[in-house]
Structure formats: structure tokens, C-alpha cells
Amino acid sequence: MSKKHQQSLVSIVDRKTDYLWLQKYSSRKAEEICQTTIYLFESIKDQFKTITADNGKECSLHEYAAEVLEID
């Protein structure tokens, strides 16, 4: 998160392989983070079974992303 709380860095870790995806966001809006998450994983969604999100409000749409990606 930036000094003025306008930017964020989101990390996504595959627990099985320890593979890490990092994405810088210009805001902390849940909609932007959700849409980018869907974009990042759409082509490889068959490799994932579940999504676990933290409790931050920027992750509030994780259930929608899981539904779109057909992940539990």
C-alpha cells in the first residue's frame, strides 16, 4: 500500500507450487482488483481448485471472481 493509501500491491500464491503472482494496482477498489484477478487467471483457471482471500475490503469480490473462474 502506498503512503497515501491510493495504490496497492496484491500477491497471489499457489500453495502447492509456491508460485507467486504480483500485481500493482493504482487503487484499492475491489472492482479493479477483482477484474484484474479474473484477467490474470482466465487462461490458467483449470489449474486452480480454490481461492482464499484475506479480510481486506479490496478482496470483497473474491466470491464473484471464483464464480466467474469456476473455482470453489
N, C-alpha and C positions, 0 to 999 in steps of 0.2 A: 504494500500500500504506500502511496506517495505521501509526502509531507502534508499536503492539503487534502488528503483523502479523496483525490479525484481519479487516481489510477490504481490499478491493482495487478498483481501477478498471480495467476491461477496455476496450480500444479495438479496434475492428474497422474497417479501412479498405478501401474498394473502390479498388484501384489504378487502375482505368480512369477512374473519375469523381472520385476523391479524396473521395468521400462518407465521412463519419465517423460511427460509432455508438459511443456511450459508455454504459457500464452500470456502476453502482456495485453491489458485492456485499458482503454482510455477512460473508462468509467467503472463504477461498481454496480451498474444496473443489471438486475437479474436477467432481463430480456436479452441484453447483449451477450452475456456470459452463456446463457442457455443456447442461443442461436449459434454461437461460435463453437460450443461443445458439440452440437449436432453436426456442424460442418466438418469439424476435425475427425469425428468418428464414423461418419456415414459410410465411408468406403471400407472400414475395417470392423464394422459392428458385429460381424459374425464371430469375432474373436473374444467378445466380452459376454459375460453372463449377468453381472450385477454392477450397479453404480452405488457407491456410498459417498454421500456428501457431508460436509461439516455443517454446523448450525448457523453459519452466516446468512444474512438475508439475501446476499448476492447468489446464493445457491438454492434459493427457494423454489426454483422451477426445475429442480433435478428430476422430479417425477414426470414432468412433461417431456423432458429430454429422453428419459428412459422409455417412455411410451412410444415416442417417435422412432427411436432406435431399436425398438422391440427388445429391450433389455429389462430384466426384472429389477 
